[in-house]
């Protein structure tokens, strides 16, 4: 049974406050504010191209660094996506996208099946991008995949621009997840259940 129910996730710690409302079969209504403009931009790309409604308000100890906020957003978004995909029936399960951004090319593949795994090949050649440590992008995808209970693989084929590299990853993930959640009239596992 497919449902259009919005998933609400809240998380409050001594380091962050996160409030997410996610609807994976939405109309691309976006309201995202994390206090990190470049992170907001990437999350907007993900939600827009996946066709989600996403309301996300996050605050945290950015005076320390970007780690806690980005990690906790990924945890909450992953948990919301996990609840949302489990409400869907007869999904394709697998999705993939080879996505170009000018001279950069990234492959993203997902298995939406309840098994958590993440492999990321992100060879940035800068330490910071948009005021965010580039090491945090791999950690974002890992934390999202583990909490979404999906298998996620991201491979950089080549790139010439760090901004295009990470934006291609978020857009590629959007299209891969969208494909994986498409309706499918065939069995998607020999086990009979995901």
Secondary structure, DSSP 8 states (H G I E B T S, - for coil): ------EEEEEE-SSEEEEEEEESSS---EEEE-S-HHHHHHHHHHHHHHT-EEEEEEEE-TTT-SHHHHHHHHHHHHHHHHHHHHT--SB--EEEEEEEETTEEEEEEEE-SS--EEEEE---S-SEETTEETHHHHHHHHHHHHHHT-EEEEEEEE-S-HHHHHHHHHHHHHHHHHHHTSB-SS-S-TTS--
